[in-house]
Amino acid sequence: MVTTRLESERGIALLATLLAIALMTIIVMDFTSHCELGYLSSANQANELRAGYLARSAVNIGVAILAEDSRIKAQMRLPVDSLADVWAMPFPPIKAGGGTVNLSIVDAARKIDINELVDPRTGQVNNIVLARLAALFSFIGVSPDLLPAIIDWLDRDSVTSPGGAEADYYVRLIPPYAPRNGPMPTIGDLRLVRGVDDATFMKLRQFLTVMPEPRVNVNTAPPVVLASLLPQLAQNPRLVDEILQARQVAPFTNVLQVLNLPGMGNLQQQLAQVLTTRSVYFTITAMGEFAGARKIIFASFRRNGNGTAALASWRED
């Protein structure tokens, strides 16, 4: 009887010991896992920080390239920005500090200023710009039906245009937000407009800007932008081809050279008001990569005549 009782107590003690060991094992494994996750989190944060510094370095490189380009043109007295410039050339990836840097520069004057669609002082729609945007949207396969929503985003009132959207639509979204009811500070605003999905935004951002470039650079603008400027150009692709072929031979140094191209005689006054050969605002897209972490910076600058640059906008992804 005593033996059976001792054996029972020993069994209970063994079971308790095994349970204690199992519990300690679980605690140790949980602690180890927590430490590993903490280490990985810290490592990822460090890698993201390094990627961010690489991207910022790329922005500095872009600013230096623009400054040098400006100084060279000032010495040569060459008032031209074109796709033949060093800033417009594709840059190969740069290995630096154990990571990789990617850089590209585009001028804003190759695009159409979306903020010109609505006059911020009067709130009135600019019908000339509206026609340009409608043509552009059609050329690139985007529905012009988006334009009323863009107008409502830019204008100051709360009156919903037919097919548009005002605050009563946006506040019902999850999460809710208010429309700008004014000029877009960055082109990223466009993604918030009703009907603009990711695919549409990626298309539009190639041809639209929020930088205040009142005229389009004839040396850098894509064919669809040139064709959108006037109904006569949209209806006569041959005229756009004349411009493209001429600028491939040599960049236009002044707008008069464009006006003297074959077929442009009846459009001289209109083209003189919408074209330029210079660009003032530039967007530097810089990407830093380090150990799988990535940081992208979109930095827009206003380039001054003396080679300096003033920051206009900065966005990080």
VOVEXZA-949560 format. One record per residue: residue in three letters; x, y, z of N, C-alpha, C in turn. Coordinates in steps of 0.02 Angstrom, whole numbers, padded with zeros to 5 digits, always signed. Layout:
ALAXYZXYZXYZ/...
END
This chain:
MET+00042-00060+00000+00000+00000+00000+00043+00062+00000/VAL+00096+00061+00042+00142+00118+00046+00180+00125-00019/THR+00199+00066-00049+00237+00067-00112+00195+00098-00168/THR+00132+00078-00171+00088+00105-00223+00079+00180-00215/ARG+00075+00202-00152+00067+00274-00140+00129+00313-00160/LEU+00188+00284-00145+00251+00317-00164+00257+00321-00240/GLU+00239+00265-00272+00243+00264-00345+00196+00317-00375/SER+00137+00325-00345+00089+00374-00369+00116+00445-00361/GLU+00149+00458-00303+00177+00524-00291+00235+00537-00338/ARG+00275+00484-00350+00330+00493-00397+00305+00508-00468/GLY+00249+00476-00487+00219+00488-00553+00195+00559-00560/ILE+00163+00582-00505+00139+00652-00505+00198+00700-00509/ALA+00251+00686-00471+00310+00730-00472+00342+00730-00540/LEU+00346+00672-00573+00375+00668-00640+00334+00707-00690/LEU+00267+00699-00683+00224+00735-00728+00231+00811-00719/ALA+00235+00832-00655+00243+00903-00641+00309+00929-00669/THR+00362+00887-00663+00428+00906-00689+00426+00914-00764/LEU+00393+00865-00797+00388+00869-00870+00349+00930-00893/LEU+00295+00944-00855+00255+01004-00872+00296+01068-00863/ALA+00336+01069-00808+00378+01127-00795+00430+01136-00851/ILE+00460+01079-00870+00510+01082-00924+00478+01106-00989/ALA+00418+01079-01004+00384+01099-01066+00367+01173-01064/LEU+00344+01197-01005+00327+01267-00999+00389+01311-01008/MET+00445+01290-00976+00507+01328-00983+00531+01328-01056/THR+00522+01271-01089+00542+01267-01159+00503+01316-01202/ILE+00437+01319-01189+00394+01365-01226+00414+01437-01213/ILE+00429+01452-01149+00448+01520-01131+00514+01539-01166/VAL+00562+01492-01165+00627+01505-01196+00619+01515-01271/MET+00577+01472-01302+00567+01478-01375+00532+01543-01392/ASP+00483+01563-01350+00449+01626-01362+00496+01684-01354/PHE+00539+01682-01304+00588+01735-01292+00637+01739-01351/THR+00660+01680-01373+00707+01678-01429+00675+01707-01493/SER+00612+01685-01505+00576+01710-01563+00567+01785-01560/HIS+00549+01809-01500+00539+01881-01490+00604+01919-01503/CYS+00660+01891-01479+00725+01923-01490+00743+01924-01564/GLU+00729+01868-01598+00744+01864-01669+00703+01915-01708/LEU+00637+01919-01691+00595+01968-01725+00617+02039-01711/GLY+00637+02051-01649+00663+02117-01632+00726+02134-01670/TYR+00769+02083-01677+00832+02094-01714+00817+02108-01788/LEU+00770+02067-01817+00753+02077-01887+00720+02145-01898/SER+00677+02165-01850+00645+02230-01856+00696+02286-01854/SER+00744+02280-01808+00796+02331-01802+00838+02332-01866/ALA+00854+02272-01891+00895+02268-01952+00858+02299-02011/ASN+00792+02285-02016+00753+02313-02071+00749+02389-02066/GLN+00741+02414-02005+00739+02486-01996+00806+02517-02015/ALA+00860+02484-01997+00927+02509-02015+00936+02508-02091/ASN+00913+02455-02123+00919+02450-02196+00877+02503-02230/GLU+00816+02515-02204+00774+02567-02233+00806+02636-02224/LEU+00838+02646-02167+00872+02710-02156+00929+02719-02206/ARG+00967+02665-02217+01022+02669-02265+00995+02682-02336/ALA+00940+02648-02353+00910+02658-02419+00886+02731-02426/GLY+00860+02759-02372+00838+02829-02374+00895+02877-02386/TYR+00952+02864-02353+01011+02907-02362+01038+02901-02433/LEU+01036+02841-02461+01058+02832-02530+01013+02871-02578/ALA+00947+02869-02566+00900+02907-02608+00913+02982-02602/ARG+00926+03006-02542+00940+03077-02533+01005+03096-02568/SER+01054+03052-02567+01116+03065-02603+01103+03071-02678/ALA+01057+03029-02704+01040+03032-02775+01007+03099-02792/VAL+00965+03125-02747+00935+03190-02758+00989+03244-02763/ASN+01038+03240-02719+01093+03289-02721+01132+03284-02786/ILE+01141+03223-02811+01175+03214-02875+01134+03248-02931/GLY+01068+03237-02929+01024+03267-02980+01027+03343-02979/VAL+01028+03373-02919+01032+03446-02913+01099+03470-02941/ALA+01152+03434-02928+01218+03453-02954+01220+03449-03030/ILE+01188+03398-03058+01185+03392-03132+01148+03451-03162/LEU+01091+03469-03132+01052+03526-03157+01092+03591-03152/ALA+01128+03599-03097+01168+03659-03087+01224+03664-03139/GLU+01258+03609-03151+01312+03610-03201+01285+03623-03271/ASP+01227+03593-03287+01196+03605-03351+01178+03679-03360/SER+01154+03710-03306+01136+03781-03308+01198+03824-03319/ARG+01253+03808-03285+01315+03848-03292+01343+03842-03363/ILE+01341+03781-03391+01366+03772-03459+01325+03813-03509/LYS+01260+03812-03502+01217+03849-03548+01225+03925-03540/ALA+01238+03947-03479+01249+04018-03468+01314+04041-03502/GLN+01365+03999-03500+01428+04016-03533+01420+04016-03609/MET+01380+03968-03634+01371+03962-03706+01315+04008-03732/ARG+01279+04039-03685+01222+04082-03702+01173+04043-03746/LEU+01156+03983-03722+01112+03938-03758+01047+03930-03719/PRO+00994+03967-03737+00931+03964-03698+00887+03905-03719/VAL+00913+03845-03709+00877+03786-03733+00881+03730-03681/ASP+00825+03696-03672+00824+03633-03634+00794+03581-03680/SER+00829+03525-03688+00806+03475-03735+00823+03405-03710/LEU+00799+03355-03747+00812+03285-03730+00884+03266-03742/ALA+00923+03310-03773+00994+03297-03784+01037+03319-03725/ASP+01007+03353-03676+01044+03376-03617+01064+03317-03573/VAL+01117+03328-03533+01141+03274-03491+01090+03254-03438/TRP+01050+03301-03414+01000+03284-03362+00945+03239-03389/ALA+00934+03242-03456+00881+03202-03486+00903+03132-03505/MET+00968+03119-03501+00994+03053-03520+00978+03002-03466/PRO+00968+02938-03485+00957+02886-03435+01021+02874-03396/PHE+01015+02868-03330+01073+02857-03287+01075+02783-03266/PRO+01132+02750-03274+01136+02680-03252+01136+02676-03176/PRO+01116+02620-03148+01118+02611-03075+01189+02622-03049/ILE+01194+02654-02991+01259+02668-02961+01266+02627-02897/LYS+01321+02590-02891+01335+02552-02831+01370+02599-02781/ALA+01342+02602-02721+01370+02648-02670+01355+02623-02601/GLY+01405+02620-02558+01396+02603-02487+01362+02536-02476/GLY+01374+02488-02519+01343+02423-02510+01272+02419-02537/GLY+01247+02474-02566+01180+02475-02594+01181+02499-02666/THR+01123+02518-02691+01116+02540-02760+01075+02604-02763/VAL+01096+02649-02807+01062+02713-02817+01037+02716-02888/ASN+00973+02735-02897+00944+02747-02963+00919+02818-02966/LEU+00926+02849-03025+00911+02920-03032+00882+02935-03100/SER+00830+02977-03102+00804+03002-03166+00780+03074-03155/ILE+00784+03114-03208+00764+03184-03205+00719+03199-03264/VAL+00661+03230-03251+00617+03253-03305+00598+03325-03291/ASP+00587+03362-03345+00565+03431-03337+00489+03434-03335/ALA+00463+03482-03298+00390+03489-03292+00360+03521-03354/ALA+00401+03557-03393+00375+03593-03452+00357+03546-03509/ARG+00373+03482-03503+00352+03434-03554+00279+03413-03542/LYS+00250+03435-03487+00184+03413-03467+00135+03471-03466/ILE+00072+03456-03454+00019+03507-03449+00005+03518-03375/ASP+00001+03581-03356-00013+03600-03286-00087+03589-03271/ILE-00101+03538-03230-00170+03522-03213-00205+03578-03174/ASN-00166+03617-03137-00195+03671-03096-00223+03728-03139/GLU-00201+03732-03202-00227+03785-03246-00298+03770-03269/LEU-00324+03712-03253-00392+03694-03273-00444+03740-03240/VAL-00429+03762-03179-00474+03807-03142-00435+03868-03118/ASP-00460+03927-03132-00429+03989-03109-00439+03994-03033/PRO-00384+03993-02993-00393+03994-02920-00422+04059-02894/ARG-00418+04113-02933-00444+04177-02910-00519+04183-02921/THR-00542+04159-02978-00613+04165-02994-00652+04100-02986/GLY-00616+04044-02986-00650+03979-02981-00680+03957-03047/GLN-00667+03994-03101-00695+03979-03166-00652+03927-03203/VAL-00685+03884-03241-00650+03833-03280-00619+03866-03342/ASN-00556+03848-03355-00522+03871-03415-00539+03822-03471/ASN-00583+03844-03516-00608+03799-03567-00554+03778-03617/ILE-00504+03820-03627-00449+03802-03672-00410+03744-03643/VAL-00394+03748-03579-00358+03694-03546-00402+03632-03541/LEU-00466+03642-03530-00513+03585-03528-00512+03547-03594/ALA-00510+03582-03650-00508+03550-03715-00442+03512-03724/ARG-00387+03542-03701-00322+03508-03706-00322+03443-03666/LEU-00348+03446-03606-00348+03387-03564-00394+03333-03592/ALA-00451+03353-03620-00496+03304-03649-00462+03269-03707/ALA-00425+03307-03748-00389+03276-03804-00334+03230-03778/LEU-00296+03253-03728-00243+03213-03700-00269+03148-03671/PHE-00322+03152-03632-00351+03092-03602-00371+03041-03656/SER-00400+03066-03710-00421+03022-03764-00361+02988-03796/PHE-00307+03027-03805-00247+02999-03837-00215+02944-03796/ILE-00217+02950-03730-00182+02901-03688-00228+02848-03660/GLY-00291+02848-03682-00336+02795-03661-00366+02804-03593/VAL-00375+02867-03571-00407+02882-03507-00473+02917-03523/SER-00526+02898-03488-00592+02927-03502-00594+03001-03483/PRO-00614+03045-03529-00625+03115-03512-00680+03126-03461/ASP-00719+03073-03446-00771+03079-03395-00742+03094-03326/LEU-00677+03087-03318-00645+03103-03254-00639+03179-03243/LEU-00643+03217-03296-00628+03288-03291-00676+03326-03244/PRO-00742+03312-03244-00784+03347-03195-00763+03337-03123/ALA-00741+03276-03105-00718+03264-03037-00654+03303-03022/ILE-00611+03309-03072-00549+03348-03062-00566+03422-03054/ILE-00613+03446-03093-00635+03516-03086-00663+03529-03016/ASP-00706+03484-02992-00734+03492-02925-00680+03490-02871/TRP-00627+03451-02883-00572+03447-02834-00535+03514-02831/LEU-00530+03548-02889-00491+03610-02893-00531+03672-02876/ASP-00596+03673-02891-00634+03735-02881-00650+03745-02807/ARG-00668+03807-02790-00677+03825-02720-00746+03810-02693/ASP-00795+03800-02738-00864+03791-02714-00878+03718-02695/SER-00938+03707-02669-00960+03640-02649-01017+03615-02694/VAL-01022+03645-02752-01075+03626-02800-01047+03570-02844/THR-01080+03513-02843-01057+03456-02880-01073+03463-02955/SER-01021+03459-02996-01031+03460-03069-01063+03395-03091/PRO-01099+03394-03147-01125+03331-03174-01068+03281-03186/GLY-01070+03225-03152-01017+03175-03158-00959+03188-03113/GLY-00962+03241-03071-00907+03259-03027-00917+03233-02956/ALA-00881+03264-02909-00886+03243-02839-00862+03299-02794/GLU-00900+03312-02742-00880+03361-02692-00875+03327-02624/ALA-00873+03367-02571-00860+03341-02504-00909+03287-02483/ASP-00972+03293-02503-01021+03244-02481-01004+03173-02506/TYR-00965+03167-02559-00943+03101-02583-00882+03078-02543/TYR-00833+03122-02535-00769+03102-02504-00776+03086-02429/VAL-00821+03120-02395-00828+03108-02322-00861+03041-02307/ARG-00890+03009-02358-00921+02943-02348-00872+02886-02362/LEU-00812+02904-02384-00762+02852-02397-00731+02827-02332/ILE-00697+02770-02336-00661+02743-02278-00587+02736-02298/PRO-00542+02776-02269-00557+02831-02223-00583+02892-02260/PRO-00621+02934-02226-00648+02994-02259-00594+03049-02265/TYR-00602+03092-02314-00558+03150-02320-00595+03204-02359/ALA-00569+03265-02356-00601+03321-02389-00566+03336-02455/PRO-00603+03359-02506-00570+03379-02568-00527+03440-02558/ARG-00480+03451-02603-00433+03507-02595-00469+03574-02601/ASN-00516+03580-02648-00549+03644-02661-00498+03699-02673/GLY-00447+03683-02711-00394+03730-02728-00342+03694-02769/PRO-00288+03729-02789-00236+03699-02830-00204+03639-02795/MET-00185+03589-02834-00150+03531-02807-00077+03549-02791/PRO-00054+03536-02730+00015+03551-02713+00064+03501-02743/THR+00042+03438-02751+00083+03386-02783+00038+03346-02829/ILE+00068+03313-02878+00029+03274-02924-00003+03214-02889/GLY+00023+03195-02830-00006+03141-02791-00078+03155-02772/ASP-00098+03218-02769-00167+03237-02755-00215+03205-02804/LEU-00192+03197-02866-00235+03171-02918-00261+03101-02902/ARG-00221+03063-02865-00241+02995-02847-00302+02995-02801/LEU-00315+03050-02766-00370+03054-02719-00437+03071-02753/VAL-00433+03093-02815-00494+03115-02850-00537+03055-02869/ARG-00602+03064-02863-00649+03010-02879-00637+02982-02950/GLY-00632+02917-02955-00625+02884-03019-00553+02872-03041/VAL-00504+02901-03005-00434+02893-03024-00405+02834-02985/ASP-00398+02777-03017-00368+02719-02985-00292+02720-02997/ASP-00257+02669-02972-00184+02668-02977-00160+02668-03050/ALA-00192+02626-03091-00171+02621-03161-00181+02688-03198/THR-00237+02720-03185-00252+02784-03217-00203+02838-03193/PHE-00189+02838-03128-00142+02887-03101-00073+02879-03131/MET-00049+02817-03138+00017+02806-03166+00021+02830-03239/LYS-00034+02826-03275-00035+02853-03343-00033+02929-03342/LEU-00077+02959-03302-00084+03031-03302-00022+03067-03277/ARG+00012+03039-03228+00069+03074-03199+00125+03083-03249/GLN+00126+03044-03303+00177+03051-03354+00167+03114-03397/PHE+00105+03140-03397+00088+03195-03442+00061+03256-03407/LEU+00050+03252-03342+00022+03308-03304+00071+03329-03249/THR+00069+03393-03234+00112+03420-03180+00072+03471-03140/VAL+00097+03488-03081+00068+03542-03042+00117+03600-03037/MET+00176+03593-03068+00224+03647-03068+00199+03703-03115/PRO+00208+03765-03096+00180+03821-03136+00221+03836-03199/GLU+00218+03790-03246+00249+03801-03312+00194+03823-03360/PRO+00190+03887-03377+00134+03912-03418+00137+03889-03491/ARG+00196+03868-03513+00203+03846-03583+00237+03778-03585/VAL+00226+03743-03640+00254+03676-03650+00319+03681-03689/ASN+00369+03645-03665+00434+03644-03699+00430+03601-03761/VAL+00436+03632-03819+00430+03597-03882+00486+03547-03893/ASN+00543+03555-03857+00600+03510-03865+00594+03446-03824/THR+00550+03445-03774+00547+03388-03729+00478+03356-03725/ALA+00426+03390-03747+00357+03365-03739+00346+03302-03781/PRO+00310+03252-03752+00292+03193-03791+00244+03212-03847/PRO+00240+03171-03899+00195+03186-03955+00123+03198-03935/VAL+00097+03158-03886+00026+03165-03867+00014+03232-03833/VAL+00064+03259-03798+00055+03324-03766+00055+03378-03820/LEU+00101+03374-03868+00102+03423-03922+00036+03422-03961/ALA+00012+03362-03975-00050+03356-04014-00110+03383-03975/SER-00106+03383-03908-00163+03405-03867-00168+03481-03862/LEU-00116+03516-03881-00114+03588-03869-00164+03627-03911/LEU-00174+03605-03974-00220+03640-04019-00262+03589-04057/PRO-00324+03604-04071-00366+03557-04110-00335+03543-04178/GLN-00302+03593-04208-00272+03583-04274-00216+03532-04272/LEU-00178+03530-04217-00125+03481-04210-00154+03411-04197/ALA-00207+03409-04157-00239+03345-04143-00268+03313-04206/GLN-00293+03356-04251-00325+03331-04312-00276+03320-04369/ASN-00214+03343-04360-00165+03337-04413-00099+03310-04385/PRO-00093+03245-04376-00032+03216-04347+00032+03234-04386/ARG+00024+03250-04450+00083+03267-04491+00120+03328-04463/LEU+00082+03376-04436+00113+03436-04407+00155+03418-04346/VAL+00129+03373-04305+00167+03351-04247+00230+03314-04269/ASP+00225+03274-04321+00283+03238-04348+00336+03287-04373/GLU+00314+03342-04402+00362+03393-04425+00403+03419-04366/ILE+00370+03431-04310+00404+03457-04251+00453+03405-04225/LEU+00431+03342-04220+00474+03289-04193+00535+03277-04237/GLN+00526+03277-04302+00582+03266-04347+00632+03323-04345/ALA+00606+03384-04340+00651+03442-04338+00692+03443-04273/ARG+00661+03427-04217+00699+03430-04154+00748+03372-04147/GLN+00738+03318-04184+00787+03265-04184+00851+03286-04219/VAL+00844+03327-04269+00903+03353-04305+00941+03401-04260/ALA+00905+03446-04229+00936+03494-04183+00880+03524-04141/PRO+00892+03534-04075+00840+03565-04033+00823+03635-04057/PHE+00760+03653-04049+00740+03721-04065+00771+03770-04015/THR+00801+03823-04041+00830+03873-03996+00781+03930-03982/ASN+00730+03936-04023+00676+03984-04010+00613+03960-04044/VAL+00557+03987-04022+00492+03964-04047+00482+03984-04120/LEU+00515+04036-04143+00508+04057-04213+00526+04001-04261/GLN+00574+03960-04241+00594+03904-04285+00536+03854-04293/VAL+00497+03846-04242+00439+03802-04247+00387+03833-04293/LEU+00376+03897-04285+00325+03931-04324+00340+03931-04399/ASN+00404+03923-04416+00424+03924-04486+00423+03855-04519/LEU+00403+03804-04481+00399+03737-04510+00341+03734-04560/PRO+00345+03688-04609+00291+03682-04658+00224+03667-04625/GLY+00174+03705-04645+00106+03693-04621+00087+03732-04559/MET+00136+03767-04529+00122+03803-04466+00100+03874-04476/GLY+00095+03897-04538+00081+03967-04551+00017+03992-04517/ASN-00036+03954-04520-00100+03976-04491-00103+03970-04416/LEU-00052+03938-04386-00053+03925-04314-00002+03966-04276/GLN+00032+04012-04311+00088+04046-04281+00070+04083-04216/GLN+00016+04121-04218-00003+04160-04159-00022+04114-04100/GLN-00058+04061-04115-00079+04015-04062-00019+03976-04033/LEU+00025+03952-04076+00083+03914-04053+00131+03958-04012/ALA+00137+04021-04032+00182+04066-03996+00160+04075-03924/GLN+00095+04066-03911+00069+04076-03843+00074+04014-03799/VAL+00087+03955-03829+00086+03894-03790+00153+03857-03788/LEU+00201+03878-03829+00265+03842-03833+00323+03882-03805/THR+00374+03847-03782+00436+03876-03760+00492+03827-03776/THR+00554+03850-03769+00612+03805-03778+00650+03796-03712/ARG+00623+03823-03658+00657+03819-03593+00613+03783-03542/SER+00645+03754-03493+00611+03722-03437+00638+03752-03372/VAL+00594+03765-03326+00613+03796-03262+00610+03745-03205/TYR+00558+03704-03204+00548+03656-03149+00568+03586-03172/PHE+00600+03550-03126+00623+03482-03140+00606+03437-03081/THR+00588+03376-03097+00574+03326-03044+00627+03272-03046/ILE+00659+03263-02990+00711+03212-02982+00678+03152-02947/THR+00680+03095-02979+00656+03033-02948+00717+02993-02927/ALA+00726+02985-02863+00785+02952-02835+00764+02890-02795/MET+00797+02835-02808+00782+02773-02772+00846+02744-02742/GLY+00843+02730-02677+00898+02697-02643+00878+02627-02622/GLU+00921+02578-02633+00908+02509-02613+00966+02483-02572/PHE+00948+02450-02516+00999+02422-02473+00972+02359-02440/ALA+01003+02302-02455+00985+02238-02424+00910+02224-02427/GLY+00879+02237-02484+00808+02224-02492+00762+02281-02473/ALA+00788+02330-02436+00747+02389-02419+00751+02440-02476/ARG+00697+02477-02485+00694+02525-02541+00661+02589-02518/LYS+00689+02645-02541+00659+02711-02528+00659+02751-02593/ILE+00601+02780-02610+00596+02821-02670+00577+02892-02650/ILE+00611+02940-02679+00598+03011-02666+00582+03045-02732/PHE+00527+03084-02731+00509+03126-02788+00519+03199-02765/ALA+00571+03231-02791+00588+03299-02770+00585+03345-02831/SER+00544+03397-02826+00539+03446-02880+00575+03510-02861/PHE+00612+03537-02908+00652+03597-02896+00639+03649-02950/ARG+00643+03712-02929+00643+03767-02977+00715+03787-02989/ARG+00738+03778-03050+00807+03795-03066+00813+03869-03084/ASN+00858+03903-03050+00868+03974-03062+00921+03985-03116/GLY+00923+04044-03143+00970+04059-03197+01043+04054-03176/ASN+01057+04063-03112+01127+04061-03089+01150+03991-03070/GLY+01107+03941-03083+01127+03872-03069+01102+03845-03003/THR+01077+03889-02959+01050+03865-02896+00980+03836-02907/ALA+00957+03797-02857+00891+03765-02863+00853+03774-02798/ALA+00788+03790-02804+00745+03798-02746+00695+03740-02743/LEU+00690+03708-02686+00645+03652-02678+00572+03674-02685/ALA+00534+03640-02729+00463+03656-02739+00418+03605-02705/SER+00437+03541-02706+00397+03490-02672+00441+03430-02658/TRP+00420+03390-02608+00459+03331-02587+00411+03278-02564/ARG+00416+03219-02592+00373+03163-02572+00413+03099-02570/GLU+00403+03059-02517+00439+02996-02510+00391+02937-02510/ASP+00412+02883-02541+00374+02820-02541+00418+02764-02514/
END
